[in-house]
Amino acid sequence: MTQEKRSKPGSVFDSSALLKSFKGGDGAPAPVAVGPTLVPAHRGELSSTDIPRMTETEWLPPQPTEAALAAVLSGETMASEEFRLLLAKIRILGEEQPFRCIGIVSSVAGEGKTTVALGLAGALARQPGRRVLLIEADLRRPAVERYLGVPQAPGVGEWLEGNDEPLALRRIVPPGFALLSAGQARLERPDLLGSRRMAGLLEGARRNFNAVVIDCPPIAPVADSVLLQDMVDGFLFVVRGGQSPRESILRGVSRLRPGRIRGVVFNDQKELLHRYASYGYRHYGAAR
């Protein structure tokens, strides 16, 4: 990679910088394919039955299974400070065009995207007067409840399969964001992530919350996140420093249309980890 790789964890830059960092064998930019176009139901065309009712059922204290995640969620460590820096840069991106409904993606598993999604939701929730919802859309390998140490509950999967009961949101306190997990249903039809019901779920989230963070599936192995690209304001692409192969990153980026990646988060920078060792930051991003 070029010098951008030495950025601090949580640094964000335009996605074109990532593409320019990888060259083909002849020095020319590697070709980037355009992902398939999906035209979901326009928000103006959604009926009342497409938009779920949302209720807050309980407050839960997180019991993180990793010391690194505990540091990220605490709000009082250097690790959580990095997410405040990330949030400041997201605000700048939001000045150019809306960036309230944010998808967090990576090329493959193991990049740390779920930890980044949790850390960003926590940083947003600590802002006064902000209502924040974290949605787990990785229905094939859900992990948010396990990371947080909270019980399983119905969620996105049940809604997509036709359950019209109000979506039960749980508030994770601290830091204070609402959680809609993947649920207990294992989705038999992944294409439902591109359905009117998914569009309606995100529209309901926009109406009820100031910010929505979505933990999305990895892009390279499955097409699930491609189905979401027209329903979100853009993606943050998580790259694990020193371990993400160039080919897998380019393969993941190529599945999305230009402009869908609003920024890149470099995670797990080895040369910086000693600064966070006392907070368990050495293992940050390693769980996925």
C-alpha positions in Angstrom: 0.0 0.0 0.0 1.0 3.6 -0.3 1.5 6.0 2.6 -2.2 6.2 3.4 -1.8 2.9 5.2 0.0 4.6 8.0 -3.1 6.6 9.0 -4.4 6.2 12.6 -7.1 3.7 13.2 -10.4 5.3 12.5 -8.9 7.6 9.8 -11.2 8.3 6.8 -10.4 9.4 3.3 -12.2 9.5 0.0 -12.6 6.0 -1.5 -10.6 7.1 -4.6 -7.5 7.1 -2.4 -7.9 3.4 -1.8 -8.3 2.6 -5.5 -5.3 4.7 -6.4 -3.3 2.7 -3.8 -3.5 -0.5 -5.8 -2.0 -0.8 -9.2 -2.0 -3.5 -11.8 1.3 -5.2 -12.9 1.9 -2.6 -15.6 1.4 0.4 -13.2 -2.0 1.2 -14.5 -5.0 1.3 -12.1 -6.5 -2.1 -11.6 -9.9 -2.4 -13.4 -12.9 -1.8 -11.2 -16.2 -3.4 -12.2 -19.5 -1.7 -11.6 -21.7 -3.5 -9.2 -25.3 -4.4 -10.3 -27.9 -1.8 -10.1 -30.8 -2.4 -7.7 -33.8 -0.1 -7.7 -35.6 -0.8 -4.4 -39.0 0.6 -3.7 -38.6 4.4 -3.5 -39.3 5.7 0.0 -42.2 7.7 -1.3 -43.8 4.5 -2.7 -43.7 2.6 0.5 -47.0 1.8 2.1 -47.7 1.9 5.9 -47.5 -1.9 5.9 -44.0 -1.8 4.6 -42.8 0.3 7.5 -42.5 -1.5 10.9 -43.5 -0.1 14.2 -40.6 0.1 16.6 -40.8 -0.2 20.4 -38.1 0.0 23.0 -38.5 -3.0 25.3 -35.6 -2.9 27.8 -32.3 -1.4 28.8 -29.3 -3.7 28.8 -25.8 -3.2 30.2 -23.3 -4.6 27.8 -21.1 -7.5 28.9 -18.4 -7.4 26.2 -16.6 -10.7 25.5 -13.4 -8.9 24.4 -11.4 -6.4 26.4 -10.9 -4.4 23.2 -14.6 -3.9 22.7 -15.0 -2.9 26.4 -12.4 -0.2 25.8 -14.2 1.0 22.7 -17.6 1.2 24.4 -16.3 2.8 27.6 -16.0 6.3 26.3 -13.0 6.9 28.5 -10.1 5.3 26.7 -7.8 6.2 23.8 -9.6 3.5 21.7 -12.9 5.3 22.2 -11.2 8.6 21.4 -10.3 7.3 18.0 -14.0 6.8 17.3 -14.7 10.3 18.2 -12.1 11.3 15.6 -13.8 9.1 13.1 -17.1 10.7 13.9 -15.6 14.2 13.3 -14.5 13.1 9.9 -17.9 11.6 9.1 -19.5 15.0 9.9 -17.3 16.4 7.2 -18.5 13.8 4.7 -22.1 14.6 5.7 -21.6 18.3 4.8 -21.1 17.2 1.1 -24.2 15.0 1.0 -26.4 13.3 3.6 -24.6 10.6 5.6 -27.1 9.6 8.4 -27.7 6.0 7.4 -24.2 4.4 7.3 -23.4 0.9 6.2 -20.2 -0.7 7.6 -18.6 -3.2 5.3 -15.4 -5.0 4.6 -14.1 -7.2 1.8 -14.0 -10.4 3.8 -14.5 -11.6 7.4 -11.8 -10.8 10.0 -11.4 -7.1 9.2 -13.1 -5.8 12.4 -16.2 -4.3 10.8 -18.5 -5.3 13.6 -16.2 -3.7 16.2 -16.1 -0.5 14.1 -19.9 -0.5 13.8 -20.3 -0.9 17.6 -17.6 1.8 18.3 -19.2 4.3 15.8 -22.7 3.7 17.2 -21.3 4.3 20.7 -19.6 7.5 19.7 -22.8 8.8 18.0 -24.9 7.9 21.0 -22.8 9.9 23.4 -23.6 13.1 21.6 -26.3 15.0 23.5 -29.8 14.7 22.1 -28.8 12.1 19.5 -31.0 9.0 19.0 -28.9 6.2 17.4 -29.9 2.8 16.1 -27.5 0.0 15.3 -28.9 -2.6 12.9 -27.3 -5.9 12.3 -27.8 -6.9 8.7 -25.2 -9.7 8.6 -27.9 -12.4 8.8 -25.5 -15.3 7.7 -23.0 -14.8 10.6 -24.6 -12.6 13.2 -22.3 -11.7 16.1 -23.4 -8.4 17.7 -25.3 -10.0 20.6 -22.3 -12.3 21.3 -19.9 -9.4 21.2 -22.1 -7.4 23.6 -22.8 -10.4 25.8 -26.6 -9.9 25.6 -29.3 -12.5 25.0 -30.6 -13.3 21.5 -33.9 -11.7 20.5 -36.1 -11.5 17.3 -34.9 -8.9 14.9 -34.3 -8.2 11.2 -34.7 -11.8 10.0 -38.1 -12.1 11.5 -39.3 -8.9 10.0 -38.1 -9.8 6.5 -39.8 -13.2 6.7 -43.2 -11.5 7.3 -43.6 -11.1 11.0 -45.6 -7.9 11.5 -45.1 -7.6 15.2 -43.5 -4.3 16.4 -39.7 -4.5 16.2 -38.5 -4.8 19.8 -35.4 -2.5 20.2 -33.1 -2.9 23.2 -31.1 0.1 24.4 -27.5 -0.7 25.2 -26.5 1.5 28.2 -23.8 2.6 28.3 -23.2 4.0 25.7 -26.9 4.5 24.9 -27.6 3.3 21.4 -30.7 1.2 20.4 -30.0 -2.2 19.0 -31.9 -4.2 16.4 -30.0 -7.5 16.0 -30.2 -10.0 13.1 -32.7 -12.1 15.0 -33.1 -15.7 15.6 -34.5 -16.6 12.2 -31.9 -17.7 9.6 -32.9 -16.1 6.3 -33.7 -18.7 3.6 -33.8 -16.0 0.9 -30.9 -13.5 1.2 -32.5 -11.5 -1.7 -35.0 -10.2 0.9 -32.3 -7.8 2.0 -33.2 -6.0 -1.3 -36.9 -6.1 -0.7 -39.6 -3.5 0.0 -39.7 -4.7 3.6 -36.0 -4.0 4.1 -36.5 -0.6 2.5 -39.4 0.0 4.8 -37.3 -1.1 7.8 -34.6 1.5 7.0 -37.2 4.2 6.3 -38.7 3.5 9.7 -35.3 3.8 11.3 -34.7 7.1 9.5 -37.9 8.5 10.9 -37.3 7.5 14.5 -33.5 8.1 14.8 -31.0 10.8 14.1 -28.4 8.3 12.9 -28.5 4.7 11.8 -25.4 2.4 11.7 -25.7 -0.9 9.8 -23.3 -3.8 10.4 -23.4 -5.3 6.9 -22.1 -8.6 5.5 -18.6 -8.8 3.9 -18.8 -7.9 0.2 -16.5 -10.3 -1.5 -18.0 -13.7 -0.4 -21.7 -12.8 -0.8 -23.8 -10.3 -2.6 -26.0 -9.3 0.4 -24.4 -5.8 0.9 -24.8 -5.1 -2.8 -28.5 -5.4 -2.3 -28.4 -2.6 0.4 -26.3 -0.1 -1.5 -29.3 1.9 -2.8 -30.9 2.0 0.6 -28.1 3.6 2.6 -26.4 7.0 2.3 -23.1 5.2 1.7 -20.6 2.8 3.2 -17.5 2.9 5.3 -15.1 0.3 4.1 -13.0 -1.4 6.9 -9.5 -2.6 6.0 -7.4 -4.4 8.5 -3.9 -2.9 8.3 -1.1 -5.2 7.2 -3.4 -8.2 6.6 -6.0 -7.4 3.9 -4.8 -8.8 0.6 -5.0 -6.3 -2.3 -6.9 -8.6 -4.4 -9.7 -9.2 -1.9 -10.1 -5.4 -1.3 -10.3 -4.7 -5.0 -12.8 -7.6 -5.5 -15.0 -6.2 -2.7 -14.8 -2.6 -3.9 -15.6 -3.7 -7.5 -19.0 -5.1 -6.4 -20.3 -1.6 -5.5 -21.0 1.2 -7.8 -18.7 4.2 -7.8 -19.5 6.7 -5.0 -21.1 4.1 -2.7 -18.0 3.9 -0.5 -17.8 7.3 1.3 -14.6 6.5 3.2 -12.2 3.9 4.4 -11.3 2.9 8.0 -7.8 1.5 8.5 -8.0 -0.8 11.4 -5.4 -2.6 13.6 -2.3 -0.6 12.7 0.6 -2.5 14.3 2.9 0.4 14.7 0.3 2.3 16.8 -0.9 -0.6 19.0 1.5 0.0 21.8 -0.3 3.2 22.6 -3.4 1.3 23.4 -2.0 -1.8 25.1 -3.3 -0.9 28.5 -6.8 -0.7 27.2 -6.7 -4.1 25.5 -6.5 -2.4 22.1 -3.8 -4.9 21.0 -6.6 -7.3 19.9 -8.8 -4.7 18.4 -10.5 -5.9 15.2 -9.2 -9.5 15.6 -12.5 -11.1 16.3 -13.9 -11.0 12.8 
